[in-house]
Amino acid sequence: MAPPEIYPLAQTQAAITSHSFNADRSEVAVSLNSNDVQIFAREGHEWKPTETLSEHDKLITSIDWAPNSNRIVTAAQDRNAYVWQQSPDPQTGRMIWKPTLVLLRINRAATHVRWSPNEDKFAVASGARAIAICSFDPEGDWWVSRLLKKPIRSTVHSVDWHPNNVLLAAGSADMKARVFSAYIKDVDKRPAASVWGEKLPFNTVCGEYTSPTGGWVHAVGFSPSGDALAFASHDSSISIVYPGGPAIYTIKLTSLPLLTLTWTNENSLIAAGHDCQPLVFSGSDGGWELTGSLDDPNSAKSAGGSRAGLASPVGRLNSAAFNTFRNADTRGIGSAPGGSGESELFTVHQNTITSVRPYAGTPGAVTRVSTSGLDGKLVVWDVNQVTPVGATGLAGRMAGLRV
């Protein structure tokens, strides 16, 4: 099995709150838990910092880099969003990033931002119980917004665009995943009818789905065709919705909650979060299941120690510290004095994964994904290198047991 590519971008152990690559994957923009955006350029097998984008005065919560227009949009807790575009410096002629302020009209933090597929508008989620749909006004030479408000009742955590450039999925802390119409007359062409509806004026609610046991909805994502919607909740569940059925399939996990997800093809998606490992789910309109993990807790790490030892099926609990307490409780074995690395997990990421995004391939045929987390690591995974559930869990370890 080919090992994942691991890049410790945060040399000072700072968390990565968000990341986004440019079109050819030669550069990546990250927020290292600060109010600045750091741009890294690839040099061989390493990433070197090249530029710093400074305009926000509070923590940057989300970044998205448009692949075709090469524009970066950032959102932060200062209730602002900026669109960054490269232009030549009048004095030196060097290409520099220049920001344009977006008129969001929100009074709480911006939490998540994503460009639409056509890159002519973007959506900004917020704590103001609203989503700002932003488009460019050529007359005023600025970005203006219209707000999706009803029936949102709490902070919006994440958004994702439908391939038709009009529908928008949103997950919020009112325990709902919703699909809205973000149609703007002067920007969008009239969309074709879909499983989500035909007439789609702005702020039409095309679907509303409740978290299975009342957890915040952390992540949402449309399938490549747009005919299915996945959302992950704080009750450690992930649900896949087929409105054309209609059918909803919910998978309850024994691990910690998921925070982020992305589809790799029409029948597979990858989600990650507090469990520190990217999990693979597969299925169709006939049913869904957890098939495995892109991480292999049984293999040797490329850096920072070994993974040998009795592993737990749960990433957070799959650590030397947890094994020490378990051995002391069940077998009366204490830890050796002066031991090190007792808090080290057997997973590649050593803390919560905050973002998973497509890295290689095309929509509907993603071959590699990238993840970033609170441990300051950026990791690139091959989506075909899946460790089955049984191989990492208790069932796999006891399969050969004979009494």
C-alpha positions in Angstrom: 0.0 0.0 0.0 1.4 3.4 -1.0 1.9 5.6 2.0 0.2 9.0 2.1 2.2 12.2 1.4 2.7 14.0 4.7 3.7 17.7 4.9 4.1 19.4 8.3 3.3 23.0 7.1 3.0 24.5 10.6 6.5 24.3 12.0 5.4 25.8 15.3 2.6 23.1 15.8 -0.1 25.7 14.8 -3.4 24.3 13.7 -4.5 24.5 10.1 -8.1 25.8 10.1 -8.5 25.7 6.3 -6.6 25.0 3.1 -7.2 25.2 -0.6 -5.0 24.4 -3.6 -4.6 26.3 -6.9 -5.6 24.6 -10.2 -2.3 22.8 -10.9 -1.6 22.0 -7.2 1.7 24.0 -7.3 0.5 26.3 -4.5 -1.7 26.0 -1.5 -3.3 28.7 0.7 -3.7 27.9 4.4 -4.8 29.6 7.5 -2.5 28.7 10.4 -5.1 29.5 13.1 -4.4 33.2 12.6 -5.8 36.3 10.8 -3.3 35.8 7.9 -3.4 33.6 4.8 -0.1 31.8 4.1 0.6 30.8 0.5 3.1 27.9 0.1 4.7 26.9 -3.2 5.9 23.4 -3.9 9.7 22.9 -4.3 10.5 19.3 -4.9 9.0 17.3 -2.0 8.7 20.3 0.3 6.4 23.3 0.6 8.0 26.7 1.1 6.1 29.9 2.3 6.1 32.5 -0.4 3.5 35.1 0.4 1.3 36.3 3.3 -2.1 37.8 2.7 -2.9 40.2 5.6 -6.2 42.1 5.7 -8.4 40.4 8.2 -8.1 41.3 11.9 -9.6 38.1 13.4 -9.2 34.4 12.8 -9.7 33.2 9.3 -12.2 30.4 9.3 -12.4 29.4 5.6 -10.5 29.7 2.3 -11.4 28.8 -1.3 -9.2 29.1 -4.3 -11.1 29.3 -7.7 -9.2 27.0 -10.2 -10.2 28.8 -13.4 -10.3 32.5 -12.4 -7.3 32.1 -10.0 -9.1 34.2 -7.3 -9.0 33.4 -3.6 -11.9 34.2 -1.3 -11.4 34.3 2.5 -13.9 34.5 5.3 -13.1 35.3 9.0 -14.5 35.9 12.4 -14.2 39.7 11.8 -17.5 39.4 9.8 -15.7 40.1 6.6 -14.8 38.4 3.3 -12.2 39.4 0.8 -11.6 38.4 -2.8 -7.9 38.3 -3.6 -6.7 38.6 -7.2 -3.2 38.9 -8.7 -2.3 42.1 -10.4 1.1 43.7 -11.3 2.6 46.1 -8.8 2.8 49.6 -10.4 6.3 50.2 -9.0 8.0 46.8 -9.4 5.9 45.0 -12.0 5.8 42.0 -9.7 2.5 40.1 -9.4 1.0 40.7 -6.0 -2.3 39.7 -4.4 -4.8 42.6 -4.0 -7.9 42.3 -1.8 -11.4 43.5 -2.6 -13.8 43.9 0.4 -17.1 42.1 0.1 -20.2 43.8 1.5 -21.6 40.8 3.5 -24.1 42.7 5.7 -23.8 40.2 8.5 -23.3 41.0 12.2 -21.7 37.7 13.3 -18.6 35.7 12.3 -18.3 34.3 8.8 -17.8 30.6 9.2 -17.4 29.0 5.7 -17.0 30.1 2.1 -17.2 28.3 -1.3 -17.0 29.5 -4.9 -19.9 28.4 -7.2 -19.0 26.0 -10.0 -19.0 28.8 -12.6 -16.9 31.0 -10.2 -19.3 34.0 -10.8 -20.5 34.0 -7.2 -19.8 32.5 -3.8 -21.6 31.7 -0.6 -20.5 32.8 2.8 -22.0 31.0 5.9 -22.2 32.9 9.1 -23.2 32.9 12.7 -25.9 35.5 11.9 -28.4 32.8 10.9 -27.9 33.8 7.3 -25.9 32.9 4.2 -24.6 35.6 2.0 -24.7 34.9 -1.7 -22.1 37.3 -3.2 -21.8 38.4 -6.9 -19.8 41.0 -8.6 -21.4 44.4 -9.4 -19.5 45.9 -12.4 -21.1 49.3 -12.0 -19.9 49.7 -8.4 -16.8 47.6 -9.0 -17.3 45.6 -5.9 -18.9 42.4 -4.6 -22.4 42.7 -3.2 -24.5 40.1 -1.4 -28.0 38.9 -1.0 -28.9 37.0 2.2 -30.6 33.6 2.6 -32.3 33.8 5.9 -35.6 31.9 6.3 -35.9 29.4 7.9 -32.4 29.3 9.4 -32.5 29.4 13.2 -28.8 29.2 14.2 -25.2 29.3 13.0 -24.5 27.9 9.6 -21.4 25.7 9.7 -20.9 24.7 6.1 -22.2 25.2 2.5 -21.8 23.3 -0.8 -22.9 24.2 -4.3 -24.9 22.0 -6.7 -23.3 21.4 -10.1 -26.1 23.6 -11.7 -24.6 26.7 -10.0 -28.0 27.6 -8.5 -28.8 25.2 -5.6 -26.9 25.5 -2.4 -26.7 23.0 0.5 -26.2 24.3 4.1 -25.7 22.6 7.4 -26.4 24.5 10.6 -26.5 24.3 14.4 -30.3 24.1 14.4 -29.8 20.5 13.6 -30.9 20.9 10.0 -29.4 20.3 6.5 -31.2 22.3 3.9 -31.1 22.9 0.2 -31.8 26.5 -1.0 -32.1 28.2 -4.3 -29.5 30.9 -4.7 -30.7 32.0 -8.1 -29.7 35.5 -9.1 -31.5 36.9 -12.1 -28.7 38.9 -13.6 -26.0 36.3 -13.0 -27.6 32.8 -13.5 -29.3 31.2 -16.4 -32.6 29.5 -15.7 -31.7 26.1 -14.4 -33.1 22.9 -15.8 -35.6 20.9 -13.7 -33.9 18.4 -11.3 -34.9 16.1 -8.4 -34.8 19.2 -6.2 -37.5 21.0 -8.1 -38.4 23.1 -11.1 -39.3 26.7 -10.2 -36.4 28.1 -8.1 -36.7 31.7 -7.1 -34.2 33.0 -4.6 -34.5 31.6 -1.0 -36.7 28.7 -2.1 -36.2 25.8 0.3 -35.9 22.7 -1.9 -35.3 20.3 0.9 -34.9 20.2 4.7 -33.5 17.2 6.7 -33.1 16.8 10.4 -30.1 15.3 12.1 -31.0 11.7 13.2 -30.7 12.3 17.0 -30.4 16.1 17.2 -26.8 16.9 16.5 -25.4 20.0 14.9 -24.9 19.5 11.1 -21.1 20.1 10.6 -20.7 19.3 6.9 -22.8 19.0 3.7 -21.9 17.9 0.2 -23.7 17.3 -3.1 -22.8 14.2 -5.1 -21.1 14.8 -8.5 -24.4 14.6 -10.3 -26.2 16.7 -7.7 -28.9 14.0 -7.3 -27.8 13.1 -3.7 -26.8 15.0 -0.6 -24.7 13.9 2.3 -24.5 15.6 5.7 -22.5 14.8 8.8 -23.8 15.6 12.3 -22.4 16.0 15.8 -24.3 12.8 16.9 -21.5 10.8 15.1 -23.7 10.0 12.2 -23.6 10.6 8.4 -26.7 10.7 6.3 -27.2 10.4 2.5 -30.4 11.8 1.0 -31.9 10.8 -2.3 -34.8 13.2 -2.9 -35.9 11.5 -6.0 -36.6 8.3 -4.1 -37.3 9.6 -1.6 -34.8 7.8 0.6 -32.5 8.7 3.5 -29.7 6.4 4.7 -28.1 7.1 8.0 -24.9 5.4 9.3 -24.3 5.7 13.1 -20.7 5.6 14.0 -19.0 4.3 17.2 -16.3 6.9 16.7 -16.2 10.6 17.3 -18.1 13.1 15.2 -17.2 14.0 11.6 -16.6 17.6 10.6 -15.9 17.6 6.9 -16.7 15.5 3.8 -16.2 15.3 0.1 -17.5 13.0 -2.7 -15.0 11.0 -4.8 -17.6 9.6 -7.2 -21.3 9.0 -7.3 -21.1 6.0 -5.1 -18.3 6.9 -2.6 -17.4 9.7 -0.2 -14.7 10.5 2.3 -15.4 12.1 5.7 -13.2 13.0 8.6 -13.2 14.9 11.9 -12.5 14.4 15.5 -11.4 10.8 15.0 -8.3 11.9 13.2 -8.6 9.6 10.2 -10.4 9.9 6.8 -13.2 7.3 6.6 -14.6 5.9 3.4 -18.3 5.4 2.8 -19.8 3.7 -0.2 -23.2 2.8 -1.5 -26.0 3.8 -3.8 -29.7 4.6 -3.7 -30.1 1.0 -2.4 -28.1 1.6 0.8 -24.8 2.8 2.3 -22.1 1.5 4.6 -18.8 2.4 6.1 -16.2 0.5 4.1 -12.9 1.5 5.6 -10.3 4.1 6.3 -7.6 5.8 4.1 -5.4 5.5 7.2 -3.8 2.3 8.2 -3.1 2.3 12.0 -1.2 -1.0 11.6 1.5 0.3 9.3 4.7 2.1 10.3 4.5 5.9 10.3 6.7 7.8 7.9 7.7 10.0 10.7 7.3 10.3 14.5 7.4 6.8 15.8 5.8 3.4 15.2 2.3 2.1 15.1 3.0 -1.2 16.6 0.7 -2.3 19.4 -2.9 -3.3 20.1 -4.9 -0.7 18.2 -8.4 0.4 19.0 -11.0 0.7 16.2 -11.4 4.3 17.2 -8.7 6.8 16.0 -8.8 9.0 19.1 -8.6 6.0 21.4 -6.0 4.4 19.3 -3.0 5.9 21.2 -0.2 4.8 23.5 -1.8 6.7 26.4 -5.1 4.8 26.0 -3.3 1.5 25.7 -1.4 2.3 29.0 -4.6 2.7 30.9 -6.2 -0.3 29.3 -3.2 -2.6 30.1 -3.1 -1.4 33.7 -6.9 -2.0 34.1 -7.3 -5.4 32.3 -3.8 -6.9 32.6 -2.1 -5.2 35.5 0.7 -3.9 33.3 2.0 -0.5 34.1 4.0 1.8 31.8 7.8 1.9 31.9 9.2 4.9 33.8 10.5 7.6 31.6 8.4 6.5 28.6 7.8 8.9 25.8 5.2 9.4 23.2 2.4 8.3 25.5 -0.1 10.7 23.9 0.8 9.8 20.3 -2.0 8.4 18.2 -1.5 5.5 15.7 -3.0 7.6 13.0 -1.2 10.0 10.6 -3.0 13.0 11.9 -2.4 13.6 15.6 -5.4 15.9 16.1 -8.8 16.7 14.6 -9.1 16.9 10.8 -10.6 20.2 9.9 -10.8 19.9 6.1 -10.9 17.3 3.4 -10.8 18.4 -0.3 -10.4 16.8 -3.7 -6.7 16.9 -4.8 -6.4 14.9 -8.1 -8.9 13.7 -10.7 -12.1 15.2 -12.0 -15.5 15.7 -10.4 -17.0 12.3 -10.2 -13.7 10.6 -10.6 -11.5 11.9 -7.8 -8.3 9.8 -7.3 -6.6 11.6 -4.4 -7.8 13.9 -1.6 -6.0 16.2 0.8 -6.7 16.7 4.5 -5.5 19.3 7.0 -5.9 19.4 10.7 -5.2 20.9 14.1 -1.9 19.1 14.2 -0.5 21.4 11.5 -0.2 18.6 8.9 -1.3 18.6 5.3 -1.7 15.0 4.0 -2.5 13.7 0.5 -4.2 10.3 0.3 -4.9 7.9 -2.5 -8.6 7.1 -2.4 -8.0 3.6 -3.7 -5.8 2.7 -0.8 -8.6 1.7 1.6 -8.0 -0.3 4.8 -11.1 -2.3 5.4 -13.1 -1.8 8.6 -12.3 -5.2 9.9 -8.6 -4.8 9.4 -8.3 -1.8 11.8 -11.0 -2.8 14.3 -11.4 -5.4 16.9 -13.1 -7.8 14.5 -10.1 -7.9 12.2 -7.7 -8.5 15.1 -9.6 -11.3 16.5 -10.5 -13.0 13.2 -7.8 -15.6 13.7 -8.4 -16.3 17.4 -8.9 -19.9 18.3 -10.1 -21.1 21.7 
